[in-house]
Amino acid sequence: MSISLTFAVPPFGLSPAPSFALTPVSGAEGLFTLVGGSSRLFVLDAAVHLPSYSPELTDEQAAGLGLSDPADAMLLVVANPGASGSSGSSGTSGSSGSSGTTVNLLAPIVVNARTAVGAQLILEDQDLPLRAELARA
């Protein structure tokens, strides 16, 4: 079952579209495809895969999404499969030299779970990597 999301500005790597589909990947808890137009990204639910990841949004960023309660925020991170995880997927790039999957911790996608409005936010004054190696469970 897909969830239709609205972004004022499409996430990096996705084409402009009136709405975006967030669809769970069957058999992979917390892994989703985010599709806009003809482009696709893989995203991970940070609550499932990165439980200690707790970036802080500015008041302006939270207000832009209509977030007044942190519990209403769904936090997603863009995943880039490395050489060992690139089973023919297209539309993702950026893990040069890495053999494992990396995730972008500096620019998460934050979705207001009540309104289905989202944005990819660049976190300010936080020392987080663009390509963090995803540890295997």
C-alpha positions in Angstrom: 0.0 0.0 0.0 1.5 3.3 -1.1 1.2 6.6 0.8 0.7 9.7 -1.4 3.0 12.5 -0.1 3.2 16.2 -1.1 6.5 18.1 -1.3 6.7 21.8 -2.0 10.2 21.1 -3.4 10.9 17.6 -4.6 13.7 15.7 -2.8 17.1 15.8 -4.5 17.1 13.2 -7.3 13.4 13.2 -7.9 11.6 14.9 -10.8 8.9 17.5 -10.0 5.5 15.8 -9.6 2.2 16.8 -8.1 2.5 14.0 -5.6 5.0 11.3 -4.6 4.4 7.7 -3.7 6.0 6.2 -0.7 5.8 2.4 -1.0 7.1 -0.2 1.4 9.5 -2.8 -0.2 8.0 -6.2 0.4 10.1 -8.3 2.8 12.3 -5.5 4.0 11.0 -3.8 7.1 11.5 0.0 7.1 12.7 0.1 3.5 10.6 2.2 1.0 10.7 3.4 -2.5 9.9 7.1 -3.0 8.7 7.7 -6.6 8.1 11.1 -8.2 7.6 11.2 -11.9 9.9 8.7 -13.5 12.5 8.9 -10.8 12.9 6.6 -7.7 14.8 6.8 -4.5 15.3 4.2 -1.8 14.6 5.5 1.7 14.9 4.0 5.1 12.7 4.6 8.1 15.2 6.0 10.6 13.1 4.7 13.6 13.7 1.2 12.3 17.3 1.3 11.0 18.9 4.2 12.9 17.1 4.3 16.3 19.8 6.6 17.9 19.6 9.1 15.0 17.8 12.2 16.3 18.6 15.3 14.3 17.2 18.6 15.5 15.1 20.7 13.2 15.0 24.4 13.4 11.8 26.1 14.5 11.4 27.3 10.9 11.8 23.9 9.4 9.3 22.3 11.8 6.8 25.2 11.2 7.2 24.7 7.4 5.9 21.2 7.8 3.3 22.1 10.3 5.0 20.0 13.0 4.2 21.0 16.6 4.8 17.5 18.1 8.0 15.5 17.3 5.8 12.3 17.5 4.1 13.5 14.2 7.4 13.5 12.3 8.4 10.5 10.2 12.1 10.6 9.6 13.4 9.0 6.4 17.0 8.8 5.1 18.0 8.4 1.5 19.9 5.1 1.0 22.5 4.6 -1.7 23.4 0.9 -2.5 27.1 0.3 -2.8 28.7 -2.2 -5.2 27.6 -5.2 -3.1 24.0 -3.9 -2.9 23.4 -2.6 -6.4 21.3 -5.5 -7.7 20.5 -3.7 -10.9 18.8 -0.7 -9.3 18.8 2.5 -11.1 18.2 6.1 -10.2 20.5 6.2 -7.2 24.2 7.1 -7.2 26.9 8.5 -5.1 28.6 5.7 -3.2 31.9 5.8 -5.0 34.5 3.5 -3.5 32.0 2.0 -1.0 31.1 -1.6 -1.1 28.1 -1.2 1.3 25.0 0.8 1.5 25.4 4.4 2.7 22.7 6.8 4.0 22.5 10.6 3.9 22.2 11.8 7.5 22.7 15.5 6.8 19.6 15.9 4.6 16.8 13.6 5.9 13.3 13.6 4.4 10.9 14.6 7.1 7.2 13.9 6.7 4.4 15.2 8.8 2.5 11.9 9.4 -0.8 13.8 10.0 -0.8 15.8 6.8 1.4 13.7 4.5 3.5 16.8 3.7 7.2 16.3 3.5 10.5 18.0 2.8 14.1 17.1 2.4 15.8 19.3 5.0 19.4 20.2 5.2 20.3 20.2 8.9 22.0 23.3 10.2 25.0 23.3 12.6 25.0 19.5 12.9 28.1 17.4 12.1 26.5 14.6 10.2 27.8 12.8 7.1 26.3 12.8 3.6 27.4 9.2 3.2 27.4 7.2 6.4 28.0 3.5 6.1 24.9 1.5 7.1 25.9 -1.2 9.6 24.4 -4.6 9.0 22.1 -5.9 11.7 
